[in-house]
Amino acid sequence: MLFHASAAAFATFQPCRSSGWKIASLLFCSVFSSGFLLRDSVADQRPPNVIVILADDLGWGDVSCYGAKAIETPHIDALAANGLRFTDGYCSASTCTPTRYSLLTGTYAFRVKGTGIAPPNSPALIQPGTPTLASIFQDAGYRTAVIGKWHLGLGTKETGPDWNGLLKPGPREIGFDHCFLLPTTNDRVPQVFVENHRVRNLDPDDPLWVGNKKPSDDHPTGITHRDSLKMNWSHGHNATIHNGISRIGFYTGGHAARYRDEDLADTWVEQSLQWIDQNREQPFFLFFSSHDIHVPRVPHERFQGVTPLGPRGDCIVELDWCVGELVAYLKRHNLNEQTLIVFCSDNGPVLDDGYADDAIEKLGDHRPGGPFRGGKYNVFEAGTRTPLITSWPGKISPGVSNQIVCTIDFSASFARLIGENLPQDAFLDSIDVLDAMIGTQGGKGRRDLIVQDNGQSGNLGFRQGKWKLVRHKNKRATNVNLRLAPQPFPEHQLFDLEADPGERHDLSAQHPEVMSAMIAGLDAQIEAGRTR
Ligand code: CA
């Protein structure tokens, strides 16, 4: 018979930190076997593998299990059908870098300067030795890897990334045993893979140079060679050309190391399965960091044109294929009941994000943000309300949850799952919502949550129960998106998300006492420097 995780079982699961997963697994087994009949005792003799699948720029309404009709995402839907689908799941920010920073460090990125969208030559934003989600797993004896988009910088503060030498510090210095990366983000240079500390396939006779300024007068760019592009740019994204697509930033050299955009998803899957193959004798933590569906949206040829939504929709289907490949592998190797999968996105949707790829023209009735307002770059709900699904066959009862959980909570929650204690001086805003994430009866999510847009703009969203305070400190940062016309915002707005999920009716005048209490509550959480 199947058994389900119980709060009592997890509460009493306290493996010895220093003795690794084997002792932990014995305790794990004994805790469960004392109260439940195990279906497969072999499968439960160790703590679970954990895979976090982070999509990029995927909206709440972009997958069919969240209501999309124009496309089908059967593999993501299957995760949801067999697991928990959260209606109120969040990422920390409406842009890539701060959500990734918070996901790994468990600390709100707005507290830390320099955590806005990272430029191509950004140094490592998380300093060596910083406790992270990955290091929690590593301390517990897990094998750990990040495969896919990084966008959290590489190299020292003094030098930034040494593209032709050792690229460190980076993931390896903060808890990952292995990394295979798209080092920045694919609309920025350079288009090379980083495997552990080096650019893969780099020919020393063709060194890689990356910079902010045009390296020579005759360097082809999206401006000078616009007619040659296979995907035209719409704004920005008009510097160095690679694979017929111009990017943000300039680079030269490293030609043998350059990848084809069309092969990114296949590469993430291939590298992930290879790494799991080599490490599955131990418990493992894999951070599968997809580049889909960030711009430039260039899916593999076999996915091109498969949806009516153009490249944006085609990339969603490619992402769904990746999920299917990972799950199929786990099933093939009888690992699926030993593996907790979390699927989520790093920020909300955007249509035209710098390339003319028909995202607007072919949108039709599709609503990337579902019923929510806004999207990428802003602090309305669609910016950070993300598809969030947890799946652990045999442990998580299938269902739908309206508990508030956030990517920033993975650290505290998974720490308890594997019996690790969080250091007092780290993971300052990560809340243990494990019971909500695995659907323990009565398991509660967060009471409140702060979300941000990018960097230290001061624009924040503050959710508390049904209430949402929207704060625009930088009123010019209106972050036009999804056909919203530019408009100045008042410093504070108040919305009732139950009655008005689309954040259309500012209730600050009707509920001044709620408004002032929420402003005070938000200010207090900022001032305190931590919420855990
Ligand atoms: Ca993103």
Boltz pocket constraint, residues with backbone or C-beta under 6 A from the ligand:
constraints:
  - pocket:
      binder: B
      contacts: [[A, 55], [A, 56], [A, 57], [A, 95], [A, 96], [A, 294], [A, 346], [A, 347]]
      max_distance: 6.0
